[in-house]
């Protein structure tokens, strides 16, 4: 691995990796999946720290901000991620979103890099969904439905094909022509022999799907109900597109973090404002301590909320690749 201790010249400088720097880095999807999986395993082993995220949101809900601190014990790095979205009461084109990750070497005590975290998130989240599908989908799963064509929806199918290569029906539910085109382009770029089927009857598509990944934005009218699902279906919630019934009537509930689900999943609460208990957290499933699925006919609901340790692991991987290519700008931040 590239030595990152030289990423910053001294304790008063910081290497900045911009959106453009990271965009030029080629990283295989399998590399992303392996990096994210390793972060979960390290967390389960008790070697990493992933405290509950902090959230601030004004009363009218026009914006939301998160702060996440974590430590990756296998890499000996500490990092802070911030995320801020403005314009939640407006259309997609009028919204503003900024997210960054600052990483420090916990051996030398030196800062490693500060980077735009948008690409990291756009890769990490569908990689987690794909891992959830690998561990929790019914045996012999062959069909997948992705709801939404935004940032998280565009790589959902390529990542699913990375962990479940036997999928032979790829369905997409979306309303934005440019988003649909982008999904098809991403699938073609990674899997040229696969075709994407755009569906208009969401109920029928959901009833045919072995795996559903809901990534739509908050204004989506899509809301798959529990009684639409076939026996053995896995529903993964990333954004929106699943009705609360898919959670409350599930045979088994898996969450990447129950604590974070209780913070960010309140829109899935029942009439009394309550969420059901989680049957298992995903790190323990990946570690083989808890089963992802009990039977082939269980309907499983999985809540995919970002854990900062996965951002740290993938951010560290990007910093390695960036440094090897001489990317980034040194800024004398503390002088």
N, C-alpha and C positions, 0 to 999 in steps of 0.2 A: 504493500500500500504506500501511496505517496505520504511523505512526512509532512504533517500540517503545522509543525512547530515553527516553521519558517514562513507561514502565511502572512504574518504581520512582522514588520521590521523590529518593533520593540513594544513595550507596554503602553506606548502613547499613540500607536498607530492602529488602524483598523482597515482590513481589506474589504472593500465594497464590491459585491457581485450584483450587477444590475439585471433587470429583466432580459436585456439583450445578451449579456454574458451567459446566462443560464440557458437561453433559448438555443444557443449554438452547440450545446453539449448533447451528444448522442448517447442515450442510455437505454439498453434493451429492457423490454417490459419484464422479462424474467429476472433481471438484476434488481428492478424496483421491488418485485414481489419478494425476492429473497431478503433484501434489506429490511423491508417492513416486517416480514415474518420474524427475522432475527431480533428486531426491537421488541416485539411481543414476547418472545421466549425469554429474553433477558429481563424484561419486566416481571414476568411470572416467577423467574428464579430469584427475585428479590434483589437483583443487582442494580436496578434503575429506580428512579423516583418520578412519579407522575401525579403531582398534586391536582386537586380539583381546580378547574378553570374559574377565573373571575369574570363576571359579566356586568356591564352597565348598559342600561337601555332607558331612554326618556319615556315619560308616561304616554306620549302619543305614538310611540313605536316607530318613529321615522328613521332611527338609526340603532345600531347595536355595536358594541365593542367587547372584545375578549382579550384577556392576558393569560398566558400559559407559561409556567416555569417548569423545567424538568432537567433531569440528569441521566445520561446514558452511561451505565457502568461498564459496558463492554468496550466503549470508545473513550472513557474518561473525559467526557465533555459535558458542560453545562450550557443550557440555552434558554433564551426567552423569546417567545413568539407573541406578536401582537396582531390583532385582526380588527379592522374597522370597516363597517359597511354603512353607507348613508343613502337615503332615498328609498327605504323599504316600502314607503307609501306610494311609490311611483313605478313607472314601467322600467323594464330592464335597461333600456338605453339611457335612462336618466339617473341611474344609480352609480355611486362611486364606491370602489372597494380597494382597500390597501392592506397588505399583510406583509410582515417582515419577520425574519429569524436572525437573532444574534447569537453566535456560538463562541464559547470560551473553552480553552484547553485547561482541564482541571488537574493536569500534572505540572505544567510550566506556569500556570496562572496567567497566560497571555491570551488576548483576544484572537480568535481565528478568522472570523468573517462575519459580516452582516449582509444578508441577502434578501432579495425579493422572494417571498414565500409562495407566490401564486402558482408557479409551475410545480413546486414541491407538493402543494395541496392537490393540484389537478391530477397528479400521478399517485400520490399516497392514498387518496380516498377510494378510487376505483380498484386499486391493488388490494385494499382491505376488503372491499365487496367481493372481489374474486377469491380471496382466501376464505371468506365466510361461505361462499358457494362451494368451494372445494371441500370444506369440512362438514357442511350442513345440508347440501342438496341431497335429494333422494338418490339412491343408487341407480345408475343408468340414465341420469338426467340428460335430455336431448334438446330441450327448447328453453329459450330465455327471452324475456321481455324487459326492455329498458323504457322507463317513462321519463321523458324530458330530454332536451337536446342542448342544454347549456354546458358550462364548463365540465361538470361532473358526468354528464351523460355522454359526452363525445368519446371518451376512452373506456366507457364501461364495457362495451362488447369486446374490444380487443383484449382487455384484461381477463374477462370471463373465458375467452378462448385460450388464453395462456394457461389457466389453471384447469379448465374443463374442455380439452381439445375435441371431445366427442360431440359437443353441441352441434346440431345440424339445422336448427331453425332459429334464426336471429330476428326477433321482432322489435319494432321501435314505435312508440307512441309519442308524437310531437306535433306542434302546430306552427313552428317557425321554419319556413322553407330553407333559410340559410343554415339553421341548426341541423336540419335533416340532412342537408348536403354535406355538412361538416362531419356528421357521424359516419355517413357512407364513405367519405374520403379517408377517415381514420381507419375504418375497417379494411378498406382496400390497401392502404399503405402497409399494414401489418400482415393481413391475410388476404392476398389478392384473389384467392379462389372462393371467398365467401361472399354471400349476398345478404343484404339487409332488407327485410320485409316491413314496409311502413303499414301500420294497422290503423284503422279508423273505428273499429268496434272494440273498445277497450275491454268490455265485459267478456266478449268471446275470446280475445287474446289472452286475458288474465286466466281464463278457464283452461286454456291450452298450455300455459307456461309452467315449466318445472321450477324455474327461477325467475323472480321478478325483482328488478332493481329500480327503485323509485328515486329519481334525482331531480324532479321538476321544481320550479320556483314556487314561491308562496302564493302566487296569483293563479296557479293552475286550477282548472275545473276538474281535473282528473282525481278520482278517489276510488280506488279499488276496494270493494267490500269483501268481508271474510267469506260470505257465501258464494262468491264468484270463484273461489280458489279450488283447484282440484286436490284430492288427497295427496299428501306428500309434498305439496308446494312449499318453497322457501321464498319468503318476502323479505327483502332487504331495504330498509328505509335509510336514505341518505339525506334527502331534502323533503319533498312533498310528492304526493301521488297515491298514498295509501290511506284509507279511512281508518279511524281508531279501532274499528271492529277487527281489523287484521291483527292488531296487537292483543286486544282483550279476549278474543276468542281463539287465539293461537293455542296449540297443544304444548308448545315449548317456546320460551322467549330467551334469546341470546342477545347480549349487549357487549360492545367493546368495553364499556364502562357503565355500570349501573348508576354511579354517582353523576356522571355527565348526562346520562339519559334523563335523570330526574331534574336536571337543570335546563337542558335544551329540548327535551321532548314533551314539554307541557301541552303542546297543541294536540297531543294524542291522548290526553287525560279523559276519563269518563265524566259523566254528569256531575259527580261529586268532586271533580278535580284531582282524581287519583290515578296513578299508573300501577299496573300489576307488578308483582315481584318478578325479578329476573331469575330464570332457572340456572343460568350459567354465564359467566363472563368469558369473553373470547380468548384471552391469554391462557386460561386454564384448558380450554378446548384444544388450542394449538399445541399445548404442552402434553396433551394426552391424558390429563388428569380427569377431565370431565368429557363425557360424550357430547358431540355436537348434535347428534340425532339418535333417538331411541328406537324408532321403527321407520319403515319405508313409507308409512301412510301419515305420519305426523305432519301437521301444518305448522311450520316454524316461522316465527317472526324474528328478524335480526335487526338490531339498531346499530347503525354504523356512525358513531361520533368520533371525531378525530382525537387521538391521544398525542400529546406533544412529543412523547418519546419516539413516535414514528416519524414526525417531522424532523426531529433532531438527527435520527439515523440517516434519513434520506438527505437532509441538508448537509450533513457531514460527508456523505458520499459525493454529493455535487461539489462540495468544496475541494475534495480530493481531485476530482476530474478537472475542475477549473484551474487549480494550482498547477496541475501537470501540463495544462495548455497555456499557462501564463496569462490567464484571464483575471480581470478585476482591477480595481484602482486602489492604491494605498492612500489613505486619508489620515493626516495628523490630527485626529479628532480631539485628543486630550492635551494638545500643546497650546 
